[in-house]
Amino acid sequence: MKGKTAIVTGGSNGMGKAIAARLCQEGANVVITARNEERLEAARQEMETFSGQVLAVPMDVRQLDQVEATVQKAKEVFGRVDYLVNNAAGNFVVPAEKLSPNGWKSVVDIVLHGTWFFTQTVAKDWIANGQAGSIVNIVATYAWTGAAGVVHSAAAKAGVLAMSQTLAVEWGSKGIRINCIAPGPIENTGGVEKLIADERAYEAVRRAVPLQRFGKPEEIAALAKFLLSDEASYINGDCITMDGGMWMNGSRFL
């Protein structure tokens, strides 16, 4: 990956930060984005010693003009964009009948619209320049299993999954690969912090995983690196679940 450039949204913490760090360690130049400028700068400083360069861009994936400006900035600094990881997300547990219009819109705007804005923006550039590219989108197993309390996120993640598969077919002939990762419970991530309320719930989730443990952000990062790279050059339109076998066990990550 040396000399390649990746954009990682939601790159200031959790899985996004781990993915960005892994790509940077592999020699890629990485653009990390998030809304929280302080956390973003802290993440950038942590990656300064890696072999790749890091550019931190505070921005909101819901705003198309900011997305386009971020891609342009990446090209100005590093010359081109080769990889995209759509990891930015928003979620909270709420009974569906109590979900407000604003709550619905906020999550769908970040997860579905933000992913689309970045995907279309980088793909336009790749297609115009005859350049191949690789995209990894972070989804969730409840995009196809369903789960109580997350109708906004489940609908948005299902949309991202369908979008990814559709574009993998449409753009495959142009050298653009798009794949998804569906994580289960991953330690030290916003998802676990927001969706698991206390220690008893944590233990219940852990016991529901056949491997009897939570995943690690670094494990998600290793998979993302593989899917982006030429080692996965014949994988396109797929969704790989990394949840320790949880959803096959009939359990839900909540």
C-alpha positions in Angstrom: 0.0 0.0 0.0 3.0 2.3 0.0 2.3 5.5 -1.8 -1.5 4.8 -2.0 -4.0 7.2 -0.5 -7.0 6.3 1.6 -9.9 8.4 3.0 -11.3 7.0 6.2 -14.5 8.6 7.6 -15.2 8.5 11.3 -11.4 8.1 11.7 -11.0 9.8 15.1 -11.8 6.7 17.2 -12.9 3.1 17.4 -12.8 1.0 14.2 -12.2 4.0 11.9 -9.1 5.0 13.8 -7.9 1.4 13.9 -8.4 1.1 10.1 -6.6 4.3 9.4 -3.7 3.3 11.7 -3.3 0.0 10.0 -3.3 1.5 6.5 -0.8 4.1 7.6 1.4 1.4 9.1 1.3 -0.3 5.7 2.7 2.8 4.1 -0.5 4.4 2.8 -1.2 8.1 3.1 -4.4 8.5 5.1 -7.0 11.2 5.3 -9.1 10.9 8.4 -12.3 12.7 8.9 -14.7 13.4 11.8 -16.7 16.2 13.3 -14.8 16.4 16.6 -11.7 18.4 15.7 -10.0 17.7 19.1 -10.3 13.9 18.9 -9.4 14.0 15.2 -6.1 15.9 15.9 -5.3 13.5 18.8 -5.7 10.5 16.4 -3.5 12.2 13.8 -0.8 12.7 16.4 -0.9 9.1 17.3 -0.3 8.1 13.7 2.5 10.6 13.1 5.3 8.0 13.6 3.9 5.5 11.1 5.4 5.1 7.6 2.5 6.8 5.8 1.4 10.4 6.1 -1.8 11.5 7.9 -4.1 14.4 7.1 -6.9 15.3 9.5 -9.9 17.0 8.0 -12.7 18.1 10.3 -16.0 17.8 8.3 -19.6 16.6 8.3 -20.3 13.7 5.9 -23.9 14.9 5.7 -22.8 18.0 3.7 -22.0 17.2 0.1 -19.9 20.4 -0.4 -17.7 19.3 2.6 -17.4 15.8 1.1 -16.3 17.2 -2.3 -13.9 19.6 -0.6 -12.3 16.8 1.4 -11.7 14.7 -1.7 -10.2 17.7 -3.4 -8.0 18.4 -0.4 -6.8 14.8 -0.4 -5.9 15.1 -4.1 -4.1 18.4 -3.6 -2.0 17.0 -0.7 -1.3 13.4 -1.9 -2.0 13.6 -5.7 -4.8 11.0 -5.9 -7.2 8.9 -3.9 -7.0 5.1 -4.2 -9.2 3.8 -1.3 -12.3 4.8 0.6 -13.6 3.5 3.9 -17.0 4.7 4.8 -17.1 4.2 8.6 -18.8 7.3 9.9 -22.0 6.4 11.8 -24.6 7.5 14.2 -26.8 5.3 16.4 -28.8 5.2 19.7 -31.3 2.8 21.1 -34.9 3.9 21.0 -38.3 2.1 20.6 -39.4 2.7 17.0 -42.7 4.2 18.1 -40.8 6.9 20.1 -38.2 7.7 17.4 -38.5 11.4 16.4 -38.4 12.6 12.8 -35.1 14.4 13.6 -33.6 11.2 15.2 -34.5 9.2 12.1 -33.1 11.8 9.7 -29.9 12.3 11.6 -28.9 8.7 11.5 -30.0 8.1 7.9 -28.2 11.3 6.8 -24.9 10.2 8.4 -25.0 6.5 7.5 -26.7 6.3 4.2 -26.4 9.8 2.6 -22.9 10.3 3.9 -21.7 7.0 2.5 -23.4 7.8 -0.8 -21.9 11.3 -1.0 -18.3 10.0 -0.5 -18.8 7.0 -2.7 -20.2 8.9 -5.6 -17.6 11.7 -5.3 -14.6 9.5 -5.3 -16.1 7.2 -8.0 -16.8 10.2 -10.3 -13.1 11.1 -10.1 -11.9 7.5 -10.7 -14.2 7.1 -13.7 -13.3 10.4 -15.2 -9.6 9.5 -15.0 -9.9 5.8 -15.9 -8.5 4.9 -12.4 -9.3 1.8 -10.5 -10.3 2.1 -6.8 -11.5 0.1 -3.8 -14.2 0.9 -1.3 -15.1 -0.7 2.0 -18.3 0.2 3.7 -19.0 -0.6 7.4 -22.5 -2.1 7.9 -24.1 -4.3 10.6 -25.6 -7.7 10.8 -29.0 -6.3 11.7 -29.1 -4.9 8.2 -30.5 -8.4 7.3 -31.4 -10.0 10.7 -33.3 -7.0 12.1 -33.0 -5.9 15.8 -35.2 -4.1 18.2 -34.4 -0.5 19.1 -32.3 0.5 16.0 -34.8 0.8 13.2 -33.1 4.0 12.0 -29.6 2.5 11.9 -30.8 -0.9 10.5 -32.7 0.8 7.6 -29.7 3.0 6.8 -27.2 0.1 7.0 -29.4 -2.1 4.9 -29.5 0.8 2.3 -25.7 0.9 2.4 -25.5 -2.8 1.8 -27.9 -2.7 -1.1 -26.1 0.3 -2.5 -22.7 -1.4 -2.2 -23.9 -4.5 -4.0 -25.6 -2.5 -6.8 -22.6 -0.3 -7.4 -20.2 -3.3 -7.3 -22.2 -4.7 -10.3 -22.4 -1.3 -12.1 -18.9 -0.1 -11.6 -17.0 -3.4 -11.6 -16.2 -3.1 -15.3 -14.5 0.2 -14.5 -12.1 -1.4 -12.0 -14.0 -0.2 -8.9 -14.5 -2.8 -6.2 -16.9 -2.2 -3.3 -17.3 -4.5 -0.4 -18.8 -4.4 3.1 -17.8 -5.5 6.6 -20.5 -6.3 9.2 -18.9 -6.2 12.6 -20.4 -7.7 15.7 -19.6 -6.4 19.2 -16.2 -4.7 19.0 -14.5 -3.5 22.2 -13.6 0.2 22.6 -16.0 1.4 20.0 -18.9 3.9 20.1 -21.3 1.1 19.1 -20.6 -0.9 22.2 -20.7 2.2 24.4 -24.1 3.4 23.0 -25.8 0.0 22.7 -24.7 -1.9 25.8 -25.9 -0.2 28.9 -24.1 -1.9 31.8 -21.9 -4.7 32.9 -24.7 -7.3 33.0 -25.6 -6.5 29.4 -22.0 -6.7 28.4 -21.7 -10.2 29.8 -24.9 -11.3 28.2 -23.6 -10.2 24.8 -20.2 -11.8 25.4 -21.9 -15.1 26.3 -24.0 -14.9 23.1 -20.8 -14.9 21.0 -19.7 -18.5 20.2 -16.0 -17.4 20.6 -17.0 -16.0 24.0 -15.3 -12.6 23.6 -15.7 -9.2 21.9 -13.8 -8.4 18.7 -11.0 -6.0 18.6 -10.8 -2.9 16.4 -7.5 -4.1 15.1 -9.2 -7.3 13.7 -11.7 -5.2 11.8 -8.7 -3.1 10.5 -6.9 -6.2 9.2 -9.9 -7.3 7.3 -10.5 -3.8 5.8 -6.8 -3.6 4.8 -7.2 -7.0 3.0 -10.4 -6.1 1.2 -9.0 -2.7 0.0 -5.7 -4.3 -1.2 -4.9 -6.1 -4.4 -4.8 -9.3 -2.4 -8.6 -9.2 -2.6 -8.7 -8.1 -6.3 -11.3 -10.7 -7.2 -13.6 -10.0 -4.2 -16.4 -7.5 -5.2 -19.9 -6.9 -3.9 -19.4 -9.1 -0.9 -20.2 -8.5 2.8 -18.0 -10.3 5.3 -19.3 -10.7 8.8 -16.8 -10.5 11.7 -18.8 -11.2 14.8 -17.4 -14.4 16.3 -20.4 -16.3 14.9 -22.9 -14.3 16.9 -25.6 -13.9 14.3 -25.5 -17.6 13.3 -26.0 -18.4 16.9 -29.4 -16.7 16.6 -28.3 -13.7 18.7 -28.5 -10.0 18.0 -25.8 -7.4 18.9 -27.9 -5.3 21.3 
